Amino acid sequence: MASQTKDQVGEPAEHVQVQDLNEEEFDQLPFGAIQLDEEGRILRYNGYESELSGIHKQNAIGKHFFRELAPCTDVREFHGRFKEGVARKQLYEKFSYHFAFRRNPTDVTVTLFYSDITKSVWVFVRPV
């Protein structure tokens, strides 16, 4: 039980600090990181995620994540969690997901985190 508390306390600190990274630091994170506004539009998209998805950052920023960029995520298990968390202004969920990218289908662990600081949702993607 203590380790779960430590993990739960340790993980959000990572999420809270990510908004302070400059673009170079953000691009060099060792996992995919995407910042979404409350509607699901992409505000930030890092280099790791670009490599994983095969989508260049400049082609991702401003797009609706669930409808335009990754329509395979426009399902209850992903988009539904996002919408519920935004409505509550509280979200911290970690789950397994399969990205059906054309170029490189990938099994990942996704973390969704709503930040009161940025009023946005951070999506962290780690291949398994």
NUKOLDREN-824583 format. One record per residue (C-alpha): x, y, z; residue number from 1. Coordinates in Angstrom, 1 decimal, padded with zeros to 4 digits. Example, Ala and Ser with C-alpha at 12.3 -4.5 7.8 and 13.67 -1.06 7.14 Angstrom:
NUKOLDREN-824583
site X 012.3, Y -004.5, Z 007.8, k 1
site X 013.7, Y -001.1, Z 007.1, k 2
***
This chain:
NUKOLDREN-824583
site X 000.0, Y 000.0, Z 000.0, k 1
site X 002.8, Y 002.4, Z 000.8, k 2
site X 004.4, Y 001.9, Z -002.6, k 3
site X 001.1, Y 002.7, Z -004.3, k 4
site X 000.8, Y 006.0, Z -002.4, k 5
site X 004.4, Y 006.8, Z -003.3, k 6
site X 003.7, Y 006.0, Z -007.0, k 7
site X 000.6, Y 008.1, Z -007.0, k 8
site X 002.3, Y 011.0, Z -005.3, k 9
site X 005.4, Y 010.7, Z -007.5, k 10
site X 003.6, Y 010.4, Z -010.9, k 11
site X 001.6, Y 013.7, Z -010.8, k 12
site X 004.7, Y 015.7, Z -009.9, k 13
site X 006.1, Y 014.6, Z -013.3, k 14
site X 002.9, Y 015.9, Z -015.0, k 15
site X 002.8, Y 019.2, Z -013.1, k 16
site X 006.4, Y 020.0, Z -014.1, k 17
site X 006.0, Y 019.2, Z -017.8, k 18
site X 004.4, Y 022.5, Z -018.6, k 19
site X 007.5, Y 024.3, Z -017.5, k 20
site X 009.7, Y 022.6, Z -020.1, k 21
site X 010.9, Y 024.6, Z -023.0, k 22
site X 010.3, Y 023.1, Z -026.5, k 23
site X 013.7, Y 021.4, Z -026.7, k 24
site X 013.3, Y 019.8, Z -023.3, k 25
site X 009.7, Y 018.8, Z -024.1, k 26
site X 010.8, Y 017.2, Z -027.4, k 27
site X 013.5, Y 015.2, Z -025.6, k 28
site X 011.2, Y 013.5, Z -023.1, k 29
site X 011.7, Y 009.7, Z -023.2, k 30
site X 007.9, Y 009.1, Z -023.9, k 31
site X 005.1, Y 010.6, Z -025.9, k 32
site X 003.6, Y 013.8, Z -024.5, k 33
site X 000.6, Y 015.7, Z -025.8, k 34
site X -001.2, Y 018.6, Z -024.3, k 35
site X -004.9, Y 019.0, Z -025.2, k 36
site X -007.2, Y 021.8, Z -024.5, k 37
site X -010.5, Y 021.1, Z -022.9, k 38
site X -012.1, Y 020.5, Z -026.3, k 39
site X -009.4, Y 018.0, Z -027.4, k 40
site X -007.3, Y 020.2, Z -029.6, k 41
site X -003.6, Y 019.7, Z -029.6, k 42
site X -001.6, Y 022.5, Z -027.9, k 43
site X 001.8, Y 020.7, Z -027.6, k 44
site X 003.1, Y 017.5, Z -029.2, k 45
site X 006.6, Y 016.3, Z -028.5, k 46
site X 009.2, Y 014.7, Z -030.7, k 47
site X 008.9, Y 011.2, Z -029.1, k 48
site X 005.2, Y 011.2, Z -030.0, k 49
site X 005.9, Y 012.4, Z -033.5, k 50
site X 008.4, Y 009.5, Z -034.0, k 51
site X 005.9, Y 007.0, Z -032.5, k 52
site X 003.0, Y 008.1, Z -034.6, k 53
site X 004.8, Y 009.2, Z -037.8, k 54
site X 003.0, Y 012.6, Z -037.6, k 55
site X 005.1, Y 015.7, Z -037.7, k 56
site X 004.6, Y 018.2, Z -034.9, k 57
site X 003.6, Y 021.0, Z -037.3, k 58
site X 000.9, Y 018.7, Z -038.7, k 59
site X -000.5, Y 017.9, Z -035.2, k 60
site X -000.7, Y 021.3, Z -033.4, k 61
site X -004.2, Y 022.7, Z -033.6, k 62
site X -005.8, Y 019.5, Z -034.8, k 63
site X -008.5, Y 017.8, Z -032.8, k 64
site X -006.8, Y 014.8, Z -031.3, k 65
site X -009.7, Y 012.4, Z -031.2, k 66
site X -011.3, Y 013.2, Z -034.6, k 67
site X -008.5, Y 014.4, Z -036.8, k 68
site X -005.2, Y 013.0, Z -035.6, k 69
site X -006.0, Y 009.7, Z -033.9, k 70
site X -009.6, Y 008.7, Z -034.7, k 71
site X -008.8, Y 005.3, Z -033.3, k 72
site X -009.0, Y 007.0, Z -029.8, k 73
site X -012.5, Y 008.4, Z -030.4, k 74
site X -014.0, Y 005.6, Z -028.3, k 75
site X -015.4, Y 005.4, Z -024.8, k 76
site X -012.2, Y 003.9, Z -023.3, k 77
site X -010.2, Y 006.9, Z -024.3, k 78
site X -012.2, Y 009.9, Z -025.5, k 79
site X -014.9, Y 009.1, Z -022.9, k 80
site X -012.4, Y 009.2, Z -020.1, k 81
site X -011.1, Y 012.5, Z -021.4, k 82
site X -014.6, Y 014.1, Z -021.5, k 83
site X -015.6, Y 012.9, Z -018.1, k 84
site X -012.3, Y 014.1, Z -016.6, k 85
site X -012.6, Y 017.5, Z -018.2, k 86
site X -016.2, Y 017.8, Z -017.0, k 87
site X -015.1, Y 017.1, Z -013.4, k 88
site X -011.9, Y 019.1, Z -013.8, k 89
site X -010.2, Y 016.1, Z -012.3, k 90
site X -008.5, Y 013.3, Z -014.2, k 91
site X -005.7, Y 010.9, Z -013.5, k 92
site X -006.1, Y 007.6, Z -015.3, k 93
site X -003.6, Y 005.1, Z -016.6, k 94
site X -004.6, Y 002.3, Z -019.0, k 95
site X -003.4, Y 000.0, Z -021.7, k 96
site X -004.3, Y 000.9, Z -025.3, k 97
site X -003.5, Y -000.2, Z -028.8, k 98
site X -002.7, Y 002.6, Z -031.3, k 99
site X -003.6, Y 001.4, Z -034.8, k 100
site X -001.2, Y 003.6, Z -036.6, k 101
site X -000.8, Y 002.7, Z -040.3, k 102
site X 002.9, Y 002.7, Z -040.2, k 103
site X 003.6, Y 001.3, Z -036.8, k 104
site X 000.7, Y -000.2, Z -034.8, k 105
site X 001.7, Y -000.1, Z -031.1, k 106
site X 000.6, Y -001.3, Z -027.7, k 107
site X 001.1, Y 001.5, Z -025.1, k 108
site X 000.3, Y 002.6, Z -021.6, k 109
site X -001.6, Y 005.9, Z -021.6, k 110
site X -001.8, Y 008.3, Z -018.7, k 111
site X -004.4, Y 011.1, Z -018.9, k 112
site X -003.9, Y 013.9, Z -016.4, k 113
site X -006.0, Y 017.1, Z -016.0, k 114
site X -003.9, Y 020.0, Z -014.8, k 115
site X -005.6, Y 022.8, Z -012.9, k 116
site X -002.5, Y 024.9, Z -013.6, k 117
site X -002.8, Y 024.7, Z -017.4, k 118
site X -006.5, Y 024.0, Z -017.6, k 119
site X -005.6, Y 021.2, Z -020.0, k 120
site X -005.2, Y 017.5, Z -020.3, k 121
site X -001.8, Y 015.9, Z -020.6, k 122
site X -001.6, Y 012.6, Z -022.5, k 123
site X 001.5, Y 010.6, Z -021.8, k 124
site X 002.2, Y 007.6, Z -024.1, k 125
site X 004.7, Y 004.9, Z -023.3, k 126
site X 005.2, Y 001.8, Z -025.5, k 127
site X 005.0, Y -001.5, Z -023.7, k 128
***
